Amino acid sequence: MSLKDLSNAGTSTTMAIKGAACGIRPDLDEMSPDTAFDFSAAKDFLEENQAVTKETIKNVKDTKKLAK
């Protein structure tokens, strides 16, 4: 995500939630009918981050080999 993307980011109010800590979830009774979630970029985001994580793990392992 570039700075240009951030400058064009939308704004919203806080979402009504139920639960606490790890159990936080949307309060469906408080959500308006026009509430929506856009997960269209989720797959690309996941693949990008998995690749970065795999590369980081490889680099850590290589660094440990060099240290021995």
ZALUM-16642 format. One line per field, with one value per atom (N, C-alpha, C, O): residue in three letters; chain; atom name; x, y, z. Coordinates in steps of 0.1 Angstrom, whole numbers, plus 5000, padded with zeros to 4 digits. Atoms other than C-alpha are relative to their C-alpha. Layout:
residuo = c(ALA | ...) .
cadena = c(A | ...) .
atomo = c(CA | ...) .
x = c(X | ...) .
y = c(Y | ...) .
z = c(Z | ...) .
This chain:
residuo = c(MET | MET | MET | MET | SER | SER | SER | SER | LEU | LEU | LEU | LEU | LYS | LYS | LYS | LYS | ASP | ASP | ASP | ASP | LEU | LEU | LEU | LEU | SER | SER | SER | SER | ASN | ASN | ASN | ASN | ALA | ALA | ALA | ALA | GLY | GLY | GLY | GLY | THR | THR | THR | THR | SER | SER | SER | SER | THR | THR | THR | THR | THR | THR | THR | THR | MET | MET | MET | MET | ALA | ALA | ALA | ALA | ILE | ILE | ILE | ILE | LYS | LYS | LYS | LYS | GLY | GLY | GLY | GLY | ALA | ALA | ALA | ALA | ALA | ALA | ALA | ALA | CYS | CYS | CYS | CYS | GLY | GLY | GLY | GLY | ILE | ILE | ILE | ILE | ARG | ARG | ARG | ARG | PRO | PRO | PRO | PRO | ASP | ASP | ASP | ASP | LEU | LEU | LEU | LEU | ASP | ASP | ASP | ASP | GLU | GLU | GLU | GLU | MET | MET | MET | MET | SER | SER | SER | SER | PRO | PRO | PRO | PRO | ASP | ASP | ASP | ASP | THR | THR | THR | THR | ALA | ALA | ALA | ALA | PHE | PHE | PHE | PHE | ASP | ASP | ASP | ASP | PHE | PHE | PHE | PHE | SER | SER | SER | SER | ALA | ALA | ALA | ALA | ALA | ALA | ALA | ALA | LYS | LYS | LYS | LYS | ASP | ASP | ASP | ASP | PHE | PHE | PHE | PHE | LEU | LEU | LEU | LEU | GLU | GLU | GLU | GLU | GLU | GLU | GLU | GLU | ASN | ASN | ASN | ASN | GLN | GLN | GLN | GLN | ALA | ALA | ALA | ALA | VAL | VAL | VAL | VAL | THR | THR | THR | THR | LYS | LYS | LYS | LYS | GLU | GLU | GLU | GLU | THR | THR | THR | THR | ILE | ILE | ILE | ILE | LYS | LYS | LYS | LYS | ASN | ASN | ASN | ASN | VAL | VAL | VAL | VAL | LYS | LYS | LYS | LYS | ASP | ASP | ASP | ASP | THR | THR | THR | THR | LYS | LYS | LYS | LYS | LYS | LYS | LYS | LYS | LEU | LEU | LEU | LEU | ALA | ALA | ALA | ALA | LYS | LYS | LYS | LYS) .
cadena = c(A | A | A | A | A | A | A | A | A | A | A | A | A | A | A | A | A | A | A | A | A | A | A | A | A | A | A | A | A | A | A | A | A | A | A | A | A | A | A | A | A | A | A | A | A | A | A | A | A | A | A | A | A | A | A | A | A | A | A | A | A | A | A | A | A | A | A | A | A | A | A | A | A | A | A | A | A | A | A | A | A | A | A | A | A | A | A | A | A | A | A | A | A | A | A | A | A | A | A | A | A | A | A | A | A | A | A | A | A | A | A | A | A | A | A | A | A | A | A | A | A | A | A | A | A | A | A | A | A | A | A | A | A | A | A | A | A | A | A | A | A | A | A | A | A | A | A | A | A | A | A | A | A | A | A | A | A | A | A | A | A | A | A | A | A | A | A | A | A | A | A | A | A | A | A | A | A | A | A | A | A | A | A | A | A | A | A | A | A | A | A | A | A | A | A | A | A | A | A | A | A | A | A | A | A | A | A | A | A | A | A | A | A | A | A | A | A | A | A | A | A | A | A | A | A | A | A | A | A | A | A | A | A | A | A | A | A | A | A | A | A | A | A | A | A | A | A | A | A | A | A | A | A | A | A | A | A | A | A | A | A | A | A | A | A | A | A | A | A | A | A | A) .
atomo = c(N | CA | C | O | N | CA | C | O | N | CA | C | O | N | CA | C | O | N | CA | C | O | N | CA | C | O | N | CA | C | O | N | CA | C | O | N | CA | C | O | N | CA | C | O | N | CA | C | O | N | CA | C | O | N | CA | C | O | N | CA | C | O | N | CA | C | O | N | CA | C | O | N | CA | C | O | N | CA | C | O | N | CA | C | O | N | CA | C | O | N | CA | C | O | N | CA | C | O | N | CA | C | O | N | CA | C | O | N | CA | C | O | N | CA | C | O | N | CA | C | O | N | CA | C | O | N | CA | C | O | N | CA | C | O | N | CA | C | O | N | CA | C | O | N | CA | C | O | N | CA | C | O | N | CA | C | O | N | CA | C | O | N | CA | C | O | N | CA | C | O | N | CA | C | O | N | CA | C | O | N | CA | C | O | N | CA | C | O | N | CA | C | O | N | CA | C | O | N | CA | C | O | N | CA | C | O | N | CA | C | O | N | CA | C | O | N | CA | C | O | N | CA | C | O | N | CA | C | O | N | CA | C | O | N | CA | C | O | N | CA | C | O | N | CA | C | O | N | CA | C | O | N | CA | C | O | N | CA | C | O | N | CA | C | O | N | CA | C | O | N | CA | C | O | N | CA | C | O | N | CA | C | O | N | CA | C | O | N | CA | C | O | N | CA | C | O | N | CA | C | O | N | CA | C | O) .
x = c(5009 | 5000 | 5009 | 5018 | 4992 | 5014 | 4994 | 4983 | 5006 | 5010 | 4988 | 4979 | 5011 | 4987 | 4987 | 4977 | 5012 | 4964 | 4995 | 4983 | 5004 | 4964 | 4993 | 4983 | 5006 | 4955 | 4986 | 4978 | 5013 | 4925 | 4991 | 4980 | 5007 | 4914 | 4987 | 4986 | 5013 | 4878 | 5000 | 5010 | 5001 | 4867 | 4987 | 4978 | 5012 | 4842 | 4999 | 5009 | 5001 | 4829 | 5004 | 5006 | 4997 | 4837 | 4989 | 4977 | 5010 | 4819 | 4995 | 5003 | 5006 | 4795 | 5005 | 5004 | 4995 | 4810 | 4993 | 4987 | 5004 | 4800 | 5013 | 5022 | 4989 | 4824 | 5012 | 5011 | 4988 | 4859 | 5012 | 5011 | 4987 | 4895 | 5000 | 4996 | 5000 | 4899 | 4986 | 4985 | 5013 | 4862 | 4992 | 4980 | 5007 | 4854 | 4994 | 5001 | 5007 | 4829 | 4990 | 4986 | 5010 | 4805 | 4987 | 4983 | 5014 | 4772 | 4990 | 4987 | 5009 | 4749 | 4987 | 4982 | 5012 | 4719 | 5002 | 4992 | 4997 | 4736 | 5005 | 5006 | 4994 | 4749 | 4988 | 4977 | 5010 | 4730 | 4999 | 5009 | 5001 | 4717 | 5011 | 5014 | 4990 | 4743 | 5015 | 5024 | 4986 | 4773 | 5005 | 4998 | 4994 | 4796 | 5015 | 5021 | 4986 | 4831 | 5005 | 5000 | 4994 | 4853 | 5013 | 5023 | 4989 | 4876 | 5006 | 5013 | 4996 | 4884 | 5015 | 5020 | 4986 | 4921 | 5006 | 5019 | 4995 | 4924 | 5010 | 5020 | 4991 | 4939 | 5013 | 5024 | 4987 | 4966 | 5008 | 5020 | 4993 | 4974 | 5006 | 5017 | 4995 | 4977 | 5012 | 5022 | 4989 | 4999 | 5013 | 5024 | 4989 | 5021 | 5007 | 5019 | 4994 | 5026 | 5005 | 5015 | 4995 | 5031 | 5014 | 5023 | 4987 | 5059 | 5011 | 5022 | 4991 | 5075 | 5004 | 5016 | 4998 | 5072 | 5010 | 5019 | 4991 | 5088 | 5014 | 5024 | 4987 | 5117 | 5007 | 5019 | 4994 | 5122 | 5005 | 5016 | 4996 | 5123 | 5013 | 5022 | 4988 | 5148 | 5012 | 5023 | 4989 | 5170 | 5005 | 5017 | 4996 | 5169 | 5008 | 5018 | 4993 | 5179 | 5014 | 5023 | 4987 | 5207 | 5010 | 5021 | 4992 | 5219 | 5005 | 5017 | 4995 | 5220 | 5010 | 5019 | 4990 | 5240 | 5013 | 5024 | 4988 | 5265 | 5007 | 5019 | 4995 | 5268 | 5007 | 5015 | 4994 | 5279 | 5014 | 5021) .
y = c(4988 | 5000 | 5012 | 5013 | 4988 | 5033 | 5012 | 5011 | 4989 | 5067 | 5006 | 5011 | 4995 | 5077 | 4992 | 4998 | 5008 | 5048 | 5004 | 5005 | 4996 | 5059 | 5014 | 5016 | 4987 | 5095 | 4999 | 5008 | 5001 | 5082 | 4990 | 4986 | 5010 | 5058 | 5006 | 5018 | 4996 | 5060 | 5001 | 4997 | 4998 | 5069 | 4993 | 4992 | 5006 | 5052 | 5003 | 5007 | 5000 | 5052 | 4987 | 4977 | 5013 | 5025 | 4990 | 4994 | 5010 | 4992 | 4995 | 4993 | 5006 | 4979 | 4986 | 4978 | 5014 | 4947 | 4994 | 5000 | 5009 | 4919 | 4993 | 4991 | 5008 | 4900 | 5008 | 5021 | 4993 | 4909 | 4992 | 4980 | 5006 | 4902 | 4992 | 4998 | 5008 | 4874 | 4997 | 4993 | 5003 | 4869 | 5012 | 5011 | 4989 | 4903 | 4996 | 4990 | 5003 | 4900 | 5011 | 5018 | 4989 | 4924 | 4997 | 4986 | 5001 | 4930 | 5002 | 5013 | 5000 | 4920 | 5008 | 5014 | 4993 | 4936 | 5015 | 5023 | 4986 | 4970 | 5005 | 5017 | 4997 | 4969 | 5005 | 4999 | 4996 | 4988 | 4992 | 4985 | 5009 | 4971 | 5003 | 4994 | 4996 | 4990 | 4997 | 5000 | 5003 | 4977 | 4988 | 4978 | 5010 | 4957 | 4998 | 5008 | 5003 | 4941 | 4996 | 4988 | 5003 | 4941 | 4991 | 4996 | 5010 | 4910 | 4997 | 4987 | 5003 | 4912 | 4999 | 4992 | 5000 | 4918 | 4990 | 4990 | 5009 | 4892 | 4989 | 4987 | 5011 | 4864 | 5005 | 4999 | 4995 | 4886 | 5004 | 5002 | 4995 | 4901 | 4987 | 4988 | 5012 | 4866 | 4994 | 4990 | 5006 | 4853 | 5008 | 5003 | 4990 | 4884 | 4998 | 4997 | 5001 | 4880 | 4986 | 4985 | 5013 | 4843 | 4999 | 4993 | 5000 | 4848 | 5008 | 5003 | 4992 | 4875 | 4991 | 4991 | 5008 | 4852 | 4988 | 4986 | 5011 | 4822 | 5005 | 4999 | 4994 | 4845 | 5003 | 5001 | 4996 | 4858 | 4987 | 4988 | 5013 | 4822 | 4995 | 4990 | 5005 | 4812 | 5008 | 5003 | 4992 | 4842 | 4998 | 4998 | 5003 | 4835 | 4987 | 4986 | 5013 | 4798 | 5002 | 4996 | 4997 | 4810 | 5007 | 5004 | 4992 | 4835 | 4991 | 4992 | 5010 | 4807 | 4991 | 4988 | 5009 | 4785 | 5007 | 5001 | 4992 | 4813 | 5002 | 5003 | 4997 | 4819 | 4988 | 4989 | 5012 | 4783 | 4998 | 4989) .
z = c(5000 | 5000 | 5000 | 5008 | 5001 | 4990 | 5008 | 5013 | 4993 | 5007 | 4992 | 4998 | 5008 | 4978 | 5004 | 5005 | 4996 | 4987 | 5014 | 5016 | 4987 | 5023 | 5000 | 5008 | 5000 | 5014 | 4994 | 4996 | 5006 | 4995 | 5008 | 5004 | 4992 | 5023 | 5005 | 5008 | 4994 | 5035 | 5015 | 5021 | 4986 | 5069 | 5005 | 4997 | 4994 | 5092 | 5015 | 5021 | 4986 | 5127 | 5006 | 4998 | 4994 | 5152 | 4998 | 4997 | 5002 | 5147 | 5014 | 5023 | 4988 | 5174 | 5001 | 4991 | 4999 | 5188 | 5012 | 5021 | 4988 | 5212 | 5004 | 4996 | 4996 | 5233 | 5005 | 5006 | 4995 | 5246 | 4997 | 4994 | 5003 | 5240 | 4987 | 4976 | 5012 | 5214 | 4994 | 4983 | 5004 | 5213 | 4993 | 4992 | 5006 | 5197 | 4986 | 4978 | 5012 | 5169 | 4997 | 5007 | 5003 | 5151 | 5007 | 5008 | 4994 | 5168 | 4988 | 4984 | 5011 | 5140 | 5002 | 4992 | 4997 | 5157 | 4998 | 4995 | 5001 | 5156 | 4987 | 4984 | 5013 | 5121 | 4990 | 4991 | 5009 | 5094 | 4988 | 4985 | 5012 | 5062 | 4990 | 4982 | 5011 | 5041 | 5005 | 4998 | 4995 | 5062 | 4992 | 4989 | 5008 | 5041 | 5003 | 5008 | 4999 | 5042 | 4987 | 4980 | 5013 | 5012 | 5002 | 5007 | 4998 | 5012 | 4986 | 4985 | 5013 | 4975 | 4998 | 4990 | 5001 | 4981 | 5010 | 5012 | 4990 | 5009 | 4995 | 5002 | 5005 | 4988 | 4996 | 5000 | 5004 | 4973 | 5013 | 5013 | 4987 | 5008 | 5007 | 5011 | 4993 | 5023 | 4993 | 4999 | 5007 | 4995 | 5001 | 5002 | 4998 | 4997 | 5013 | 5014 | 4987 | 5034 | 5003 | 5011 | 4998 | 5033 | 4993 | 4999 | 5007 | 5008 | 5008 | 5009 | 4992 | 5030 | 5013 | 5016 | 4988 | 5061 | 4996 | 5004 | 5004 | 5042 | 4998 | 5001 | 5002 | 5031 | 5013 | 5014 | 4987 | 5066 | 5007 | 5013 | 4993 | 5080 | 4994 | 5001 | 5007 | 5053 | 5004 | 5007 | 4996 | 5062 | 5014 | 5017 | 4986 | 5099 | 5001 | 5008 | 5000 | 5093 | 4994 | 4999 | 5007 | 5069 | 5010 | 5011 | 4990 | 5096 | 5011 | 5015 | 4990 | 5122 | 4996 | 5003 | 5006 | 5099 | 5000 | 5003 | 5001 | 5094 | 5014 | 5016 | 4986 | 5132 | 5006 | 5016 | 4994 | 5139 | 4996 | 5000) .
